[in-house]
Every structure is written in structure tokens, then in C-alpha cells.
């Protein structure tokens, strides 16, 4: 039997959960990327395929923010260029990295993000907005260069890093999420381009995942309630822990 027959519907369902999670908190790729690897894709192809869903999801997210009149283009223009450069470097690293090394690095990243999700320092970070001095501007640019490298390399959990980095500057969460989707959309174009050029994208599975992510993102924006957030957060913590252990001990 053609594996696409069962892989496609599974990815649509998991994509809905991942898209919902990305809108509610972040970290949807912690589910989708290891699942693509477990479906038998080489790690570079799984990494590239996952970007198709991220790209499509963020088109919907940007449209949603724009309709609500939230489009912080000035801040996004500061954060995006260094992230684009970093993303190109990170994606090229991901193409060349050893298969087993990437699996172990992904497992470590997943465990690190799990700890981050459980501790949830974002609740305590928000402060009053600070003036963008030359020093703060330099820190912001350098930090988004690093975020771009990380996002280009693995993507999983990059939303948490962006939110945390901008909370330090005292921005409100609505504008932070708008900047987040704009920056991720931009550097995903660069990263996806690198994977496409190297032939590391499965378009059938990528589009199936994109359908699920887009639906999940839409549901998340409509049903962003605390109970749903907490339930799905617990579900993801358990699931990601199991997937991380499977990556470490295949």
C-alpha cells in the first residue's frame, strides 16, 4: 500500500494540533518534525518539508493580524534582515549535518523547550516598554541574527525564543506575536528556498501538513481560551517527551 494513503490524513490531523498550538503558544514543529522523521524521511527532507506548512500557516496568521489592524512593520523591518541572513546560514548547516547528529540535537532541543514550557518564564518577563537606544537596537539585531540561524537550522521552538527576546524589551504580547509571524514568514522563505534547491522537500506530505496547520491556526484564533491552552500544553509536553526519547534511543 502506498504510504501516502495513511500518512497524508495523519499529517493533516497532527497539523491541526500543531497549528492550534502555534497560535496558542508555539512549538508546533516539536510534533511535526519528529513525526516526519518517523515516517522515514531523511532528516534534511523532513526539515525542509516541515517548512512548507510553516510558510502557509504564517500567510494566514499575517492576514489575520492585518485585518485586526496590528501590523508592526517598523519593528519587523529591524528584526527581519538579520534573521534572513542567519536563516540562510542555518538552513545550509541543516542540509550538511550528519543524520544521527541531527536526531540527537533535535531531541536535546525538544527536551530544552519542554523545560521552558513547564517553567514558563514568559509570564514573569513582561515589563513596561523601553526606549530603543543604540545599545538595545544592537542587541536586538544580534539576537535576531542568532534566532535566524536557529530557525533556519531546526525551526522547532523558535517562536518561544522570539517571544522571550521581545518581552525583555517590554513589548505587549499582541505586537510580539505579530512581529513573530512576520519574521518567521520571512526567514522561512529563505530556509525553504535552500531546502528546495537541494531537493529536500516532500511536497505531498508538506502540503498535507500545511492544510492541517492552516486549519489549526484558524481554530486557534477562534478558540483561544485558557482551558484549551492548558489542555493542549499538557498534551504536547507528554507527546514531545515521548518523541524526544524515541529520537535519542531509536
N, C-alpha and C positions, 0 to 999 in steps of 0.2 A: 504493500500500500504506500502511495506517495505520502511522505511525512508531512507535506504541506496541508494535507486533508485535516489533520488534527492539530498541527502546530499553529495554523492561522487562527482558528477560533480561540485557542488557549491564549495566544498573544493579545487578541482583542480584549478578552476578559481581564487579563493581567494589566493591559494597557489602561483600562478604565480605572483600576485601582491606583496605578501609578500616576495617571493624570490627576485624579482626585487628590492624591497625596501631595503632588507638586503644588497644587493651588492652595491646599490647606497649610502645608508646612514646607515641603521639599523632600528630596531624596528618592523620588520615584525610580531613578535609574539603579538604585540599590536592589530593586526587584527585577527590572527588565534586563539589565546587562548580564548578571549571572545566569538568568533563565535562558538567554540566547546562547550562552556558552554551553549550558547543559543540553541544549538542543543539538549540539555537535558542531556549531560554527567555530572556526578558528577565532582566537581572542581578538585579533585585529578586525576580522569581519563582523564579529558581534559588536565590537566597539563602534564601528562605522555604521552598522545597521541601526543601532540604538539612536544615532544622531538624526535619522530620518524622522522618527517620532518626536524628538525634542524640537526639531525645526518646525514641524507642522503645529505642534501644541502651542508654541510661542507666537505663531501668527494669530491664533485665536485669542491668546492672552493679551497681546498688544492691542488688538481690535477692541477687546473688552475694556481695557483701561482708557483707550482713546475715547470711546463712547461715553465714559464717565467723566471726561474732561481732565483726566490725570495723565499727563504726558510730559514728564520732566526731562525734556530734550537737552537742556543745557548741562545738567549733571551727567546724563547719559553720554554726551559728547566728550566729557572729560574722562569718563571711565572706560569708554569703548575702545579707543585707539590702542592703548597699551594692552588691553585684553586680546585684541585681534592679533597683535604681534606674538604675544605669549601663546595663544591658541595654536598658531601655525607651528611654533616650536614643539609644543606639547603633543600635537597630533602626529608630527613626524617621529617623535620619540615612541609613540604608541605603535606605529607601524613597524618599527625595527626591534622592539623589545622581545626578549625570549618568552615563549608561550607560558612555561611554568612560572617564570618570574612574575609575569603579569598577573596570573591567577593568585599568587601569594600576595602581591601588592594590593590587588583588588580586595582580597579577604581582609587584609590589615586595614585598608581604608574603610571597609564596611563596619568592622568592629569599632574603629575610631569614631565613625559617625553615630553608631549605636550609643556609645558612651555619651557623645554630645547630645543626642536626643533625650537620653534619660536624665542627664544633668540639667539640660535646657537653660543655658546661661543667658539666652536672648531675653528672657523675662526681666532680667536684672540690669541689662546693658543700656536700655533706652534712657537718654538724657535730653536736656534742652539743646536745641540746635546751636552748633558752634560756628563762629565766623570762619570762612575758608581762607586762612592765612597761607602764605607761600609754603611754609613747612607742612601744614596739613594737606595742601594741594600735592606736594611732592610725595608724601606718604600715601595719599590716595592713588596716585598714578603708579607708583612702585607696587603697591598692593594689588592693583588690578592687572598689572603685568604678571605677577605670580599667580593670580586667580586664573588668568588666561592659559598659562602653562598647565596648571592643574586641570582646568576644564577641557582643554584640548587633548590631554593625555587620557583622562578617565571619565570626566563628567559627573560621576556619582557623588552627590552631596555638595556640589559646587554652590547650589542655592543657599545652603546654610552658611557657607563661608562669606558669600556676598552680603547676606542679611546682617551677619555679625559685624563685618567690616564697616558697613554703613551706619549701623546702630551706634557705633563708637563716635560717629560724627553728629549724633543727636537727631538724625532724620526720623520722620514718622514712618510707621510700617507701610502705609499705603504708598507713599512715594518710593520707599525702598523696594517694594515688590514691583512697581512699575519700572524702576531702573533695572532691577534684576532681570525681568523678562526681555527688556530691550538689549541689555548687554549679552545675555545668553543667546538670544536670537542671532545677534551679530557675529559672535565668535563661533557659533555653531555652523554658520555658513562657511567660514574659513576651514574649520575642522572637517566638516562633511566633504568639502571640496578635496582635501588631502586624501581622505579615505576613498572617494570616488575615483580620483586619478590613479590610485594604486589598486583599484579593483576590489576593494574591501567592503562592499555593501551588498547585502541580500535584499533586493528591492521588494520582493513579495512579502517577506517577514517584516521588513521595515514599514511598509505601507499598512500591514495588518496592525502593527503596534501603534502606528500613527493614528489610525481610526479609533483605537481604544483610548489612547492618551487624550485625543481631542474630545471624545465623549466624556471622559473622566474629568477633564478640565472644565467642561461646561457644567456638569453636575456639581462639581466642587464649588464653582462660583455661585450656583443657585442654592446650594445646601450647606453653606459654610457655617455650621453650628458647632458649638463646643463639644457636644456629645459625640457627633460624628468624628470630629478631630481626634478626640481622646481614644475612641474605639479603634479607628484606623491606625493611630500611632502605636497602640499596643500590638495590633495585628502585624504591623510592619516590623516592630522590634523582634518579635518571635520568629517571623519568617526570615528576616535578614540574618539573624543569628544562625539559623539552620543552614542557609545558603553559604554563609561565610565559612562554617565548619566543613561543609562539603568541598569548598574550594581549597581549603587548607589540607584536607585529608581525603583526596579523591579515591 
